[in-house]
Amino acid sequence: MNTIYQAALQRGQESARAAVLDCAIGLLIADGPAALTMRRVAAEIGASTKVLYTMFGAKEGLADALYREGFARLRRTQEQTRLTDDPLTHLNDLGAAYRQHALAEPAYYRVMFEQAIPGYRPSAESLASAETAFETSVAAVGACITAGVFRPGDPYEISKLLWAAAHGAVSLELAGHFPPDTADRRFTALMAAVGRAFLADAPGPDGGPTA
């Protein structure tokens, strides 16, 4: 009978790598950081430690791969969100997709944002790679500005503020502070409130329109 690794390898190197990462993230969440060793992961997936060292270099490389994989999955989710004729609707859909992805991938979310692997700190290169996950959101904000829905501003900075709001609500939901019967309503209300601050017809500091 084929091991998990051998079965995945038959589908190609990328599938084999994904299988290793899925096993590693499962061990991390189920048994804690102490379980995240090359020997333990190799045993679980049915591969030699040499395979893992060749693939990731060392435990630090495995941790880095988990971090990058989390953001790669988020990027794919954002890129696959259907584009609509209304740029604000598309931006809202991206926010909803961020939440749904976090709820579907809570283990990766912890690695990405909650330092689930003690001692691991992403390198500048990994942080730059993670940043690409939000390019779709930045472009969506830019489309809102171009269409006159949002007042002129820096799409990157506005996107970061919207992300901060979405991330805060999602983190509270994952931690159990926003129960299922209120989480969706609170997320939607928060994102709408933050988004209104950037609308072209939003009141300015003096109470008058900004545009």
C-alpha positions as CSV (number, residue, x, y, z in Angstrom):
1,M,0.0,0.0,0.0
2,N,1.3,3.4,-0.9
3,T,2.1,5.9,1.8
4,I,0.5,9.4,1.8
5,Y,3.7,10.7,0.3
6,Q,4.0,8.1,-2.4
7,A,0.4,8.5,-3.4
8,A,0.9,12.3,-3.6
9,L,4.2,11.9,-5.5
10,Q,2.4,10.0,-8.3
11,R,0.5,13.2,-9.0
12,G,3.7,15.3,-9.2
13,Q,6.2,17.1,-7.0
14,E,3.8,19.9,-6.2
15,S,1.2,17.5,-4.9
16,A,3.9,15.8,-2.8
17,R,5.0,19.1,-1.4
18,A,1.4,20.1,-0.6
19,A,0.8,16.7,1.1
20,V,3.9,17.3,3.4
21,L,2.7,20.8,4.3
22,D,-0.9,19.6,5.0
23,C,0.5,16.9,7.3
24,A,2.8,19.4,9.0
25,I,0.0,21.9,9.6
26,G,-2.2,19.2,10.9
27,L,0.4,18.0,13.4
28,L,1.1,21.6,14.5
29,I,-2.5,22.2,15.4
30,A,-3.3,18.8,16.8
31,D,-0.3,18.2,18.9
32,G,1.4,21.6,19.2
33,P,4.7,23.1,18.1
34,A,6.7,20.2,19.7
35,A,5.3,17.9,17.1
36,L,6.6,19.9,14.2
37,T,9.9,18.0,13.7
38,M,11.3,16.6,10.5
39,R,11.3,13.1,11.9
40,R,7.7,13.3,13.1
41,V,6.4,14.7,9.8
42,A,8.4,12.2,7.8
43,A,6.9,9.3,9.9
44,E,3.4,10.6,9.5
45,I,3.5,11.0,5.8
46,G,5.6,7.9,5.0
47,A,8.7,9.5,3.7
48,S,12.3,9.6,4.8
49,T,13.7,12.6,6.6
50,K,16.1,13.0,3.7
51,V,13.2,13.8,1.4
52,L,12.1,16.5,3.8
53,Y,15.5,18.0,4.2
54,T,16.0,18.0,0.5
55,M,12.6,19.7,0.1
56,F,12.8,22.3,2.8
57,G,16.4,22.4,4.1
58,A,15.6,22.2,7.8
59,K,12.8,22.8,10.2
60,E,13.1,26.6,9.7
61,G,12.6,26.0,6.0
62,L,9.5,23.9,6.7
63,A,8.1,26.7,8.9
64,D,8.8,29.2,6.2
65,A,7.1,27.0,3.6
66,L,4.0,26.8,5.8
67,Y,3.9,30.6,6.1
68,R,4.3,31.1,2.4
69,E,1.7,28.4,1.6
70,G,-0.8,30.2,3.8
71,F,-0.5,33.4,1.9
72,A,-0.3,31.6,-1.5
73,R,-3.7,30.0,-0.7
74,L,-5.1,33.4,0.3
75,R,-3.8,35.0,-2.9
76,R,-5.5,32.3,-5.0
77,T,-8.8,32.8,-3.1
78,Q,-8.6,36.6,-3.8
79,E,-7.7,36.1,-7.4
80,Q,-10.6,33.7,-7.9
81,T,-13.2,36.0,-6.5
82,R,-15.5,36.9,-9.4
83,L,-15.0,40.4,-10.9
84,T,-18.3,42.4,-11.1
85,D,-19.2,45.6,-13.0
86,D,-19.6,47.4,-9.7
87,P,-16.1,48.0,-8.2
88,L,-17.5,48.5,-4.7
89,T,-19.3,45.2,-4.8
90,H,-16.1,43.5,-6.0
91,L,-14.2,45.0,-3.1
92,N,-16.8,43.9,-0.6
93,D,-16.7,40.4,-2.1
94,L,-13.0,40.3,-1.6
95,G,-13.5,41.1,2.1
96,A,-16.1,38.4,2.4
97,A,-13.7,36.0,0.6
98,Y,-10.9,36.9,3.1
99,R,-13.2,35.9,6.0
100,Q,-14.4,32.7,4.4
101,H,-10.8,31.7,3.6
102,A,-9.7,32.3,7.2
103,L,-12.6,30.2,8.5
104,A,-11.8,27.4,6.1
105,E,-8.1,27.5,6.8
106,P,-7.7,28.3,10.5
107,A,-4.5,26.4,10.9
108,Y,-2.7,28.3,8.2
109,Y,-4.2,31.5,9.6
110,R,-2.5,30.8,12.9
111,V,0.8,30.3,11.2
112,M,0.4,33.5,9.1
113,F,-0.7,35.8,11.9
114,E,-0.6,34.3,15.3
115,Q,3.1,33.1,15.6
116,A,1.9,29.5,16.0
117,I,5.5,28.3,15.5
118,P,7.6,29.7,18.4
119,G,10.8,31.3,17.3
120,Y,9.9,31.5,13.7
121,R,10.0,35.0,12.2
122,P,9.4,35.4,8.4
123,S,12.3,36.8,6.5
124,A,12.1,40.0,4.5
125,E,11.7,37.8,1.3
126,S,8.8,35.9,2.9
127,L,7.1,39.1,4.0
128,A,7.4,40.4,0.5
129,S,6.0,37.2,-0.9
130,A,3.1,37.5,1.6
131,E,2.4,41.0,0.5
132,T,1.4,39.8,-3.0
133,A,-1.7,38.2,-1.5
134,F,-3.2,41.6,-1.2
135,E,-2.5,42.9,-4.7
136,T,-6.1,42.1,-5.8
137,S,-7.5,44.1,-2.9
138,V,-5.3,47.1,-3.8
139,A,-6.4,46.9,-7.4
140,A,-10.0,46.8,-6.3
141,V,-9.6,49.9,-4.2
142,G,-7.9,51.6,-7.1
143,A,-10.9,50.7,-9.3
144,C,-13.3,52.3,-6.7
145,I,-11.2,55.5,-6.8
146,T,-11.1,55.5,-10.6
147,A,-14.8,55.0,-10.8
148,G,-15.4,57.9,-8.4
149,V,-16.9,55.7,-5.8
150,F,-14.0,56.4,-3.4
151,R,-12.5,59.9,-3.1
152,P,-8.9,60.2,-4.3
153,G,-6.3,58.5,-2.1
154,D,-3.6,55.9,-1.9
155,P,-5.1,52.5,-2.9
156,Y,-2.4,50.7,-1.0
157,E,-3.0,52.6,2.3
158,I,-6.8,52.3,2.0
159,S,-6.5,48.6,1.3
160,K,-4.4,48.2,4.5
161,L,-7.0,49.9,6.6
162,L,-9.7,47.7,5.2
163,W,-7.6,44.6,5.8
164,A,-7.0,45.7,9.4
165,A,-10.7,45.9,10.0
166,A,-11.4,42.6,8.3
167,H,-8.6,40.9,10.1
168,G,-9.7,42.2,13.5
169,A,-13.2,40.9,13.1
170,V,-12.1,37.5,11.7
171,S,-9.6,37.0,14.6
172,L,-12.3,37.7,17.1
173,E,-14.6,35.2,15.4
174,L,-11.9,32.5,15.3
175,A,-11.2,33.1,19.0
176,G,-14.9,32.6,19.8
177,H,-15.6,36.1,20.8
178,F,-18.0,36.6,17.9
179,P,-20.3,33.6,18.0
180,P,-21.8,32.2,14.7
181,D,-25.1,33.9,15.2
182,T,-23.6,37.3,15.3
183,A,-20.2,37.0,13.4
184,D,-21.5,37.6,9.9
185,R,-23.7,40.6,10.9
186,R,-20.8,42.2,12.8
187,F,-18.3,41.6,10.0
188,T,-20.6,43.1,7.4
189,A,-21.5,46.1,9.6
190,L,-17.8,46.8,10.4
191,M,-16.7,46.7,6.8
192,A,-19.5,48.9,5.7
193,A,-18.7,51.4,8.4
194,V,-15.0,51.5,7.5
195,G,-15.8,51.7,3.8
196,R,-18.1,54.7,4.2
197,A,-15.1,56.7,5.4
198,F,-13.6,56.6,1.9
199,L,-16.7,57.2,-0.1
200,A,-16.5,60.2,-2.5
201,D,-19.6,61.8,-0.9
202,A,-18.6,61.1,2.7
203,P,-18.7,64.1,5.1
204,G,-15.4,65.9,5.5
205,P,-13.9,67.0,8.9
206,D,-16.0,70.2,8.7
207,G,-19.2,68.2,8.1
208,G,-19.3,69.0,4.4
209,P,-18.6,66.7,1.4
210,T,-15.0,65.7,0.7
211,A,-15.4,65.9,-3.0
